[in-house]
């Protein structure tokens, strides 16, 4: 099944990142960063399926060498917090051949980035684990016509109501920063995301693949699904090695539940389409009479439009017919009687109610799962905070001359503590109490609530199954009704 994934992030020197290191890692090459002298060697990295650099017309040809390209970027950026590159990571449809995957990425990059002046460094990764994807590193500065780097922004004077420059107390004039390109505009991300979905669907269609991808979130698509939880780097690595984890098990459970939710939604839609086919005039696409009745042939005086009477009559007439699947008709009759459904209109209302119940229950499960995940995250961070608190205290009390040595020996613990401290500060608000036992009890209760909601989903699934049996019975009776006039005509010749 084709999946949609596109993430965008910035490679920033301020966060300790390097464009040269990023390029070397993604391409599996050895490149020296001339900015700081560090050599980044990833020649032993596996899973590199394809690499290439695509340049705009006004780029120097030597930029086709990624070492030259990214060292040029590192050199032009002087600031300690410079944004060096933009990275776009995309999932590639496994339904396409490698050749088509490369063509797809190449066309997407040319049309959306290179065409407007960006240099693009592409790397396709495939470790044969079903996660074929591409990394696209893009330059952040425009290029001048003379093939030199241009400015990211320029200053523009702010004018008063008379069109005069506004002088500040220090003697300077008031200015504002104007970006020279629109690549950092907020709506660009949405534009690039949609473009990837559009071109992917084009390639899938051209290669006779029915699958489609959608760049919109499930909520924007009107699809209610339970979101999976974030695994983190260490858990992801363990799962890739075949080691089952608690968080991995949670995601597997969520994926299974989402599969059932999609199945129920699909089956309810099919039932609603069938109901519409019965209640709509095919000639002019308008509703039939308000009763939405269905007439099935009967030799009795029972009310023709009462579904339970129709099924009851059929069951009686065929009680001795061992070739008829009476069990299905009996179950359908019992279902209609239990729900007090006597007409197609009432059946329609019942299925509509099922659809609404499925939607509301799914939303409730989704909200509960989010609350569980939030609490689990809080518990996890609180436990890390307490676990590494003493180590951090020792670090802060260590003499400055020995702090670097202590930090190097306890880097992981210190980083985990600082990260946990920041998380707790953001999520606890005014409260500074680490009520871990209380939170664990809340999680246990919410899990019970989620299980109860999920059982409701399974009940809905069973009810959908019963409605489908009614549909089958009615269709079979209608088919017999169509054949009846021909049978009557045949009797004349006997």
VOVEX-129070 format. One record per residue (C-alpha): x, y, z; residue number from 0. Coordinates in pm, 1 decimal. Each point is the difference from the previous one (the first is absolute). Layout:
! VOVEX-129070
((X Y Z) NUM),
...
END
This chain:
! VOVEX-129070
((0.0 0.0 0.0) 0),
((141.6 339.2 -100.1) 1),
((53.7 223.0 302.8) 2),
((46.6 374.6 24.3) 3),
((289.0 141.9 199.0) 4),
((175.0 331.9 -46.9) 5),
((191.7 179.1 274.4) 6),
((187.0 329.3 -22.3) 7),
((277.5 116.0 230.7) 8),
((284.6 248.1 3.9) 9),
((368.6 -93.1 34.7) 10),
((119.2 275.8 233.1) 11),
((349.2 75.9 127.5) 12),
((-160.1 140.7 313.3) 13),
((-119.7 -351.6 87.2) 14),
((345.3 -146.4 -53.1) 15),
((-79.5 -127.3 -349.1) 16),
((206.7 14.4 -315.9) 17),
((-112.0 -3.6 -363.2) 18),
((315.3 -190.3 -93.2) 19),
((-63.7 -265.4 266.9) 20),
((-364.4 -30.9 -106.1) 21),
((94.9 -49.2 -364.4) 22),
((278.5 -248.9 80.0) 23),
((-231.0 -209.7 218.1) 24),
((-288.9 -7.3 -247.4) 25),
((219.1 -74.2 -302.4) 26),
((231.9 -245.0 177.9) 27),
((312.6 196.5 -94.2) 28),
((311.8 137.0 168.4) 29),
((7.6 381.2 3.5) 30),
((218.0 244.1 192.3) 31),
((-171.1 306.9 143.3) 32),
((238.9 285.9 -74.5) 33),
((-187.6 224.0 245.4) 34),
((112.7 -193.9 308.9) 35),
((245.7 -254.4 -145.4) 36),
((-207.8 -304.8 99.2) 37),
((-0.7 -294.8 -240.7) 38),
((-335.3 -178.0 -26.9) 39),
((46.9 -355.6 -126.9) 40),
((-314.3 -206.1 -64.2) 41),
((136.3 -218.9 -278.0) 42),
((-92.4 -311.7 199.3) 43),
((-364.9 102.2 26.0) 44),
((-228.7 -244.7 -178.7) 45),
((-336.2 39.8 -165.7) 46),
((97.2 279.0 -241.7) 47),
((-200.5 -79.7 -313.9) 48),
((63.5 313.5 -208.5) 49),
((154.1 348.3 31.5) 50),
((15.4 298.7 -229.5) 51),
((24.0 378.6 0.2) 52),
((-231.1 215.3 -210.8) 53),
((96.8 361.9 -61.1) 54),
((-179.5 308.0 -133.3) 55),
((137.5 163.8 -316.1) 56),
((178.1 280.1 187.9) 57),
((194.7 -235.0 230.3) 58),
((374.8 -63.2 -47.9) 59),
((60.7 -340.5 -159.0) 60),
((246.9 -92.8 275.5) 61),
((-298.5 -12.1 238.0) 62),
((-75.2 -338.1 -158.1) 63),
((260.8 -120.6 250.8) 64),
((-179.8 -8.8 336.5) 65),
((321.0 76.5 189.0) 66),
((43.1 321.2 -199.8) 67),
((-370.6 88.9 27.5) 68),
((-41.3 -35.0 374.9) 69),
((340.5 140.5 90.9) 70),
((-95.8 304.1 -204.9) 71),
((-316.9 26.0 208.9) 72),
((195.7 -37.2 325.1) 73),
((240.7 271.4 -114.3) 74),
((-261.8 259.1 -99.9) 75),
((-189.5 -40.2 329.0) 76),
((190.8 198.8 263.4) 77),
((-237.8 -6.2 296.4) 78),
((17.9 -255.2 283.1) 79),
((-371.7 -67.4 -36.8) 80),
((-21.1 3.8 -380.2) 81),
((-259.5 -208.8 -179.1) 82),
((213.4 -211.1 -232.7) 83),
((-244.0 -223.8 -185.9) 84),
((-359.1 -113.2 -18.3) 85),
((-65.9 -373.3 6.0) 86),
((-310.2 -165.5 -139.4) 87),
((-49.0 -367.5 76.8) 88),
((-259.7 -191.2 -202.0) 89),
((-130.1 -356.7 1.1) 90),
((13.1 -165.4 -342.0) 91),
((-283.0 -223.7 -126.1) 92),
((122.5 -358.8 12.2) 93),
((-242.6 -79.1 -284.1) 94),
((234.6 181.2 -242.3) 95),
((320.8 -143.9 -142.3) 96),
((333.4 153.4 101.9) 97),
((25.8 173.8 -337.7) 98),
((-345.9 154.6 42.3) 99),
((75.9 101.6 358.9) 100),
((308.0 189.8 -117.9) 101),
((-195.6 164.5 -283.5) 102),
((-272.0 98.9 247.1) 103),
((241.1 166.8 243.7) 104),
((195.3 163.4 -280.5) 105),
((-311.5 157.1 -155.9) 106),
((-130.1 116.1 340.0) 107),
((333.2 163.6 85.9) 108),
((41.6 169.0 -337.6) 109),
((-353.1 142.6 -10.3) 110),
((-21.0 123.3 359.1) 111),
((354.1 94.9 102.4) 112),
((262.3 10.2 -275.7) 113),
((-236.0 193.6 -227.9) 114),
((-7.3 289.0 250.1) 115),
((377.5 6.6 57.1) 116),
((84.2 -257.4 268.6) 117),
((281.7 -253.8 -27.3) 118),
((-123.4 -347.9 94.8) 119),
((199.0 -293.2 140.4) 120),
((-205.0 -321.7 -23.5) 121),
((57.7 -334.6 174.3) 122),
((-231.5 -302.8 -21.8) 123),
((24.9 -244.3 292.3) 124),
((-122.3 -358.8 -8.2) 125),
((100.8 -260.2 258.9) 126),
((-256.1 -252.4 -129.9) 127),
((-208.0 54.9 313.3) 128),
((-303.2 145.1 -179.7) 129),
((103.6 356.6 81.1) 130),
((130.6 130.3 -332.2) 131),
((39.6 377.7 24.3) 132),
((191.1 296.6 -137.9) 133),
((188.4 284.9 164.4) 134),
((10.3 329.0 -189.8) 135),
((248.5 262.6 124.3) 136),
((-71.7 346.6 -137.9) 137),
((199.9 320.9 6.9) 138),
((-148.6 298.5 184.9) 139),
((156.1 288.9 -193.9) 140),
((-90.3 114.9 -351.5) 141),
((273.2 11.5 -263.4) 142),
((85.7 317.5 -188.7) 143),
((20.2 10.1 -379.0) 144),
((380.3 -0.1 26.6) 145),
((-24.2 -336.6 183.8) 146),
((91.7 142.0 341.0) 147),
((-209.5 -36.9 313.6) 148),
((-262.6 267.7 47.9) 149),
((-135.1 141.9 325.9) 150),
((-278.4 -174.9 190.5) 151),
((-151.3 334.2 93.7) 152),
((43.2 372.6 -33.8) 153),
((-86.4 302.3 211.1) 154),
((-267.2 242.9 -108.8) 155),
((-56.6 342.7 154.3) 156),
((-327.5 55.2 181.4) 157),
((-157.0 328.5 -108.1) 158),
((-232.5 233.9 189.2) 159),
((-331.6 137.3 -130.7) 160),
((194.0 258.5 -204.3) 161),
((216.6 -260.9 -167.1) 162),
((306.6 101.0 203.3) 163),
((243.9 -237.9 172.7) 164),
((-51.1 -27.9 376.7) 165),
((311.5 93.4 194.9) 166),
((75.3 -180.8 327.1) 167),
((164.8 149.0 311.7) 168),
((335.5 -159.5 -80.4) 169),
((2.3 168.7 -339.9) 170),
((-92.5 -307.8 -202.9) 171),
((-313.2 -25.9 -205.9) 172),
((-282.6 -241.8 75.9) 173),
((5.5 -301.9 -230.3) 174),
((-169.6 -333.8 -47.7) 175),
((136.7 -327.6 -134.0) 176),
((-134.4 -119.6 -335.3) 177),
((70.4 -354.1 -117.9) 178),
((139.0 -13.3 -352.4) 179),
((-181.7 -329.5 -67.9) 180),
((-324.5 -148.1 132.5) 181),
((145.6 -341.7 85.2) 182),
((-55.8 50.2 374.2) 183),
((-360.6 115.1 -31.8) 184),
((-244.0 -199.9 212.2) 185),
((-220.3 -102.1 -291.8) 186),
((296.2 -149.7 -188.7) 187),
((0.5 -311.9 214.9) 188),
((-363.9 -69.8 -86.6) 189),
((72.1 67.2 -367.3) 190),
((292.7 -244.9 -5.3) 191),
((-198.3 -263.8 191.1) 192),
((-290.0 18.1 -245.8) 193),
((236.9 -5.3 -298.1) 194),
((155.7 -324.4 124.2) 195),
((-343.6 -161.9 38.3) 196),
((-106.3 116.9 -346.5) 197),
((309.4 -122.2 -183.1) 198),
((1.6 -331.1 192.6) 199),
((-360.8 -64.3 -98.5) 200),
((84.3 86.1 -359.2) 201),
((278.3 -260.9 -7.7) 202),
((-219.9 -260.3 169.9) 203),
((-276.7 55.2 -254.7) 204),
((240.5 -5.8 -295.7) 205),
((127.7 -336.5 121.9) 206),
((-354.1 -143.9 38.5) 207),
((11.4 1.2 379.4) 208),
((-334.0 71.7 167.3) 209),
((149.3 125.7 328.3) 210),
((-12.9 372.5 81.7) 211),
((175.9 215.2 258.7) 212),
((-130.8 311.9 172.6) 213),
((214.7 273.3 155.0) 214),
((-276.7 108.4 236.3) 215),
((-22.4 -122.8 357.1) 216),
((-263.9 -262.3 81.5) 217),
((-204.1 270.7 171.4) 218),
((6.6 224.2 -309.8) 219),
((-97.5 -298.4 -216.3) 220),
((-293.7 -70.8 228.8) 221),
((155.0 -330.5 103.4) 222),
((-4.3 -82.1 367.9) 223),
((293.9 -216.9 99.9) 224),
((188.5 -57.6 322.1) 225),
((345.8 160.8 -33.7) 226),
((297.6 -223.5 70.6) 227),
((243.3 110.9 268.6) 228),
((354.7 124.2 -55.9) 229),
((251.8 -281.1 49.2) 230),
((322.7 194.8 33.4) 231),
((340.5 -92.8 -143.9) 232),
((96.9 -277.3 244.0) 233),
((-338.5 -176.0 -16.4) 234),
((-4.5 25.6 -381.1) 235),
((342.7 -163.6 -18.1) 236),
((-108.6 -280.7 233.5) 237),
((-314.6 -61.0 -206.4) 238),
((205.2 -13.0 -321.8) 239),
((214.5 -271.9 159.5) 240),
((-313.6 -200.9 73.6) 241),
((-6.7 82.7 371.9) 242),
((-358.0 63.4 110.5) 243),
((-49.1 303.7 225.8) 244),
((-291.6 130.9 206.5) 245),
((-35.2 304.8 -223.8) 246),
((30.2 -214.9 -311.0) 247),
((-274.4 -229.6 132.8) 248),
((-222.1 303.3 62.4) 249),
((43.8 110.8 -361.2) 250),
((-70.7 -350.6 -129.9) 251),
((-321.9 -4.6 203.4) 252),
((-96.5 346.1 -130.5) 253),
((69.1 -103.6 -360.9) 254),
((-218.4 -309.8 44.3) 255),
((-279.1 212.6 147.3) 256),
((30.2 251.5 -284.2) 257),
((-30.5 -285.7 -250.0) 258),
((-330.0 -101.7 161.2) 259),
((-120.7 362.3 9.2) 260),
((73.2 41.1 -372.3) 261),
((-173.2 -329.6 -72.8) 262),
((-315.6 102.8 189.5) 263),
((-5.0 341.5 -166.3) 264),
((36.3 -158.8 -344.6) 265),
((-280.9 -249.7 63.6) 266),
((-235.6 268.4 134.6) 267),
((64.7 212.7 -310.1) 268),
((-85.2 -299.4 -220.7) 269),
((-327.7 -48.8 189.8) 270),
((-87.4 369.7 -36.6) 271),
((69.5 -15.9 -374.7) 272),
((-233.5 -299.3 -25.9) 273),
((-273.7 181.5 194.0) 274),
((36.1 300.8 -234.6) 275),
((-37.1 -229.9 -300.4) 276),
((-334.6 -116.3 139.0) 277),
((-125.7 345.5 91.6) 278),
((110.8 192.6 -308.4) 279),
((-165.7 10.5 -339.0) 280),
((274.8 -110.6 -241.8) 281),
((-153.9 193.6 -288.0) 282),
((16.2 347.0 154.4) 283),
((208.4 -58.8 315.2) 284),
((-277.9 124.6 228.4) 285),
((-143.6 -162.0 313.5) 286),
((-291.7 -237.4 -38.9) 287),
((-317.9 35.9 204.5) 288),
((44.6 89.7 363.3) 289),
((-66.4 -353.2 127.0) 290),
((306.7 -143.2 -179.1) 291),
((-195.7 -326.8 -14.7) 292),
((95.6 -322.9 -167.9) 293),
((-256.3 -234.5 -153.4) 294),
((81.5 -370.2 2.3) 295),
((-246.8 -247.3 -154.9) 296),
((-221.7 -181.2 251.4) 297),
((-311.4 -217.5 -32.3) 298),
((-112.9 101.9 347.6) 299),
((-181.5 309.1 113.0) 300),
((295.7 109.8 216.9) 301),
((106.2 356.8 -32.9) 302),
((229.1 6.5 -305.0) 303),
((231.6 269.5 129.6) 304),
((67.4 -153.4 342.8) 305),
((347.1 -154.6 -22.0) 306),
((-60.0 -233.4 294.6) 307),
((-325.9 -125.4 -157.7) 308),
((177.5 -57.7 -330.5) 309),
((279.2 -201.1 164.2) 310),
((-244.8 -188.0 223.7) 311),
((-208.9 -102.1 -303.9) 312),
((311.5 -118.1 -186.0) 313),
((116.6 -204.8 299.2) 314),
((-340.7 -172.1 31.5) 315),
((-24.0 -68.5 -373.2) 316),
((347.3 -156.7 -6.7) 317),
((-0.3 -180.1 333.8) 318),
((17.8 -338.3 -172.7) 319),
((242.5 111.9 -271.9) 320),
((339.1 -135.4 107.1) 321),
((172.0 171.4 -291.6) 322),
((-78.7 346.0 140.9) 323),
((231.4 168.7 249.7) 324),
((-276.5 68.7 250.5) 325),
((237.6 69.8 287.4) 326),
((103.4 327.7 -160.2) 327),
((-363.6 104.5 -47.4) 328),
((-87.7 -96.6 356.9) 329),
((292.8 204.8 138.2) 330),
((-101.9 298.0 -214.0) 331),
((-361.9 -30.1 115.4) 332),
((108.1 -13.2 366.5) 333),
((231.1 300.3 -48.2) 334),
((-280.2 209.5 -154.7) 335),
((-245.7 -100.8 273.2) 336),
((250.6 81.3 274.1) 337),
((68.7 343.7 -151.3) 338),
((-369.1 54.6 -76.5) 339),
((82.3 63.1 -367.3) 340),
((-290.0 -50.5 -240.9) 341),
((94.0 211.2 -304.2) 342),
((294.9 101.6 -214.3) 343),
((-23.1 350.6 147.8) 344),
((38.1 -138.0 351.1) 345),
((286.5 -222.3 -116.4) 346),
((167.5 307.4 -147.8) 347),
((-40.3 187.8 328.3) 348),
((142.3 -296.4 190.1) 349),
((311.4 -16.2 -222.6) 350),
((40.9 378.5 24.9) 351),
((-10.2 -32.6 378.6) 352),
((265.6 -272.3 -23.0) 353),
((217.5 231.2 -208.9) 354),
((-34.4 281.5 255.4) 355),
((67.0 -234.2 290.7) 356),
((310.7 -134.0 -174.4) 357),
((125.4 354.5 -61.2) 358),
((-64.4 117.6 357.4) 359),
((149.9 -311.4 157.1) 360),
((307.6 28.7 -222.0) 361),
((42.4 362.5 106.5) 362),
((-31.4 -102.9 364.2) 363),
((265.3 -271.8 -44.8) 364),
((226.6 248.2 -176.0) 365),
((-35.4 257.5 279.2) 366),
((54.2 -261.9 268.9) 367),
((310.7 -135.9 -174.0) 368),
((143.5 351.3 -17.4) 369),
((-62.6 52.4 371.9) 370),
((167.4 -333.8 74.8) 371),
((300.7 90.0 -214.3) 372),
((30.8 344.4 164.4) 373),
((-6.7 -156.6 346.9) 374),
((248.0 -274.0 -96.0) 375),
((237.2 265.1 -134.8) 376),
((-33.6 197.8 322.5) 377),
((71.5 -309.9 211.0) 378),
((299.2 -89.5 -218.1) 379),
((152.4 348.0 27.7) 380),
((-68.1 20.8 374.5) 381),
((175.5 -333.3 57.6) 382),
((299.7 111.9 -206.4) 383),
((10.1 326.0 197.2) 384),
((11.5 -182.9 333.2) 385),
((241.9 -267.2 -125.1) 386),
((265.4 248.7 -117.7) 387),
((-65.3 281.1 248.9) 388),
((288.1 -92.1 232.7) 389),
((246.4 -29.3 -288.5) 390),
((-98.6 345.7 -121.5) 391),
((34.1 146.7 351.2) 392),
((349.2 -146.0 27.0) 393),
((82.3 148.7 -340.0) 394),
((-110.2 351.3 103.3) 395),
((198.8 -21.0 324.8) 396),
((316.8 -127.6 -169.4) 397),
((285.6 250.1 -28.6) 398),
((7.5 174.0 -336.7) 399),
((345.2 -140.8 -72.0) 400),
((-141.8 -354.0 26.5) 401),
((-348.0 60.7 -143.4) 402),
((98.3 -86.4 -358.8) 403),
((142.8 -333.8 107.3) 404),
((-310.5 -80.0 206.8) 405),
((-226.6 104.1 -287.8) 406),
((182.8 -225.9 -245.3) 407),
((-38.4 -294.3 239.3) 408),
((-371.2 63.5 63.8) 409),
((-113.1 167.9 -323.8) 410),
((-305.1 -222.2 -55.5) 411),
((-130.3 38.5 356.4) 412),
((41.4 377.6 -2.7) 413),
((-168.0 41.7 -337.4) 414),
((-290.4 -223.6 104.9) 415),
((-45.3 197.7 322.9) 416),
((5.2 337.5 -175.4) 417),
((-242.7 -124.7 -264.0) 418),
((-235.4 -139.4 266.1) 419),
((20.9 320.3 202.0) 420),
((-93.7 209.1 -303.7) 421),
((-289.7 -232.1 -89.1) 422),
((-141.3 3.9 353.7) 423),
((25.4 378.1 18.5) 424),
((-198.4 32.3 -325.6) 425),
((-268.0 -256.7 89.9) 426),
((-50.6 33.8 374.5) 427),
((-61.5 374.1 -2.2) 428),
((-27.5 146.0 350.7) 429),
((-4.1 -343.1 165.2) 430),
((342.8 -136.9 90.2) 431),
((-126.4 -323.2 153.6) 432),
((109.4 -323.4 -164.2) 433),
((-310.1 -207.4 76.2) 434),
((125.2 -310.4 -178.7) 435),
((-217.0 -249.6 192.2) 436),
((-310.4 209.8 -65.6) 437),
((86.1 28.5 -371.1) 438),
((52.2 -376.6 -29.9) 439),
((-341.0 -60.2 155.8) 440),
((-153.0 246.1 -249.8) 441),
((167.8 -187.0 -285.6) 442),
((-138.2 -332.1 125.1) 443),
((-353.3 146.5 19.6) 444),
((28.0 157.8 -344.5) 445),
((116.0 -332.2 -146.2) 446),
((-310.8 -165.2 147.2) 447),
((-210.3 276.9 -155.5) 448),
((168.5 -51.4 -336.8) 449),
((-57.1 -376.9 16.3) 450),
((-367.3 62.4 74.0) 451),
((-24.3 234.5 -299.4) 452),
((177.1 -251.3 -220.2) 453),
((-248.5 -268.8 104.1) 454),
((-272.5 238.1 -117.4) 455),
((176.3 16.5 -337.9) 456),
((-5.7 -379.8 -19.4) 457),
((-374.3 5.8 80.3) 458),
((-50.8 252.4 -281.3) 459),
((196.1 -230.1 -230.8) 460),
((-232.6 -289.7 89.1) 461),
((-307.9 215.9 -58.4) 462),
((135.9 105.3 -340.2) 463),
((36.8 -370.2 -79.8) 464),
((-368.4 -54.7 86.9) 465),
((-106.4 294.7 -219.0) 466),
((202.6 -147.9 -287.0) 467),
((-192.7 -327.2 36.2) 468),
((-327.0 192.8 -27.0) 469),
((134.9 163.8 -315.3) 470),
((88.2 -339.0 -150.0) 471),
((-345.0 -141.4 80.9) 472),
((-180.5 297.4 -153.3) 473),
((215.8 -13.0 -314.6) 474),
((-72.2 -371.4 -41.5) 475),
((-373.8 55.8 44.0) 476),
((7.4 285.3 -252.2) 477),
((180.3 -223.1 -247.8) 478),
((-268.7 -267.4 45.5) 479),
((-267.4 266.9 -52.9) 480),
((158.1 94.4 -333.5) 481),
((-6.0 -361.7 -114.3) 482),
((-363.4 -56.0 110.3) 483),
((-178.8 139.8 -313.3) 484),
((208.7 -229.7 -221.1) 485),
((-90.8 -298.1 220.7) 486),
((-371.7 89.4 -29.3) 487),
((31.7 16.6 -380.1) 488),
((169.6 -336.4 -7.5) 489),
((-295.1 -153.3 193.1) 490),
((-229.7 84.0 -294.3) 491),
((186.6 -244.7 -222.9) 492),
((-9.5 -287.9 248.0) 493),
END
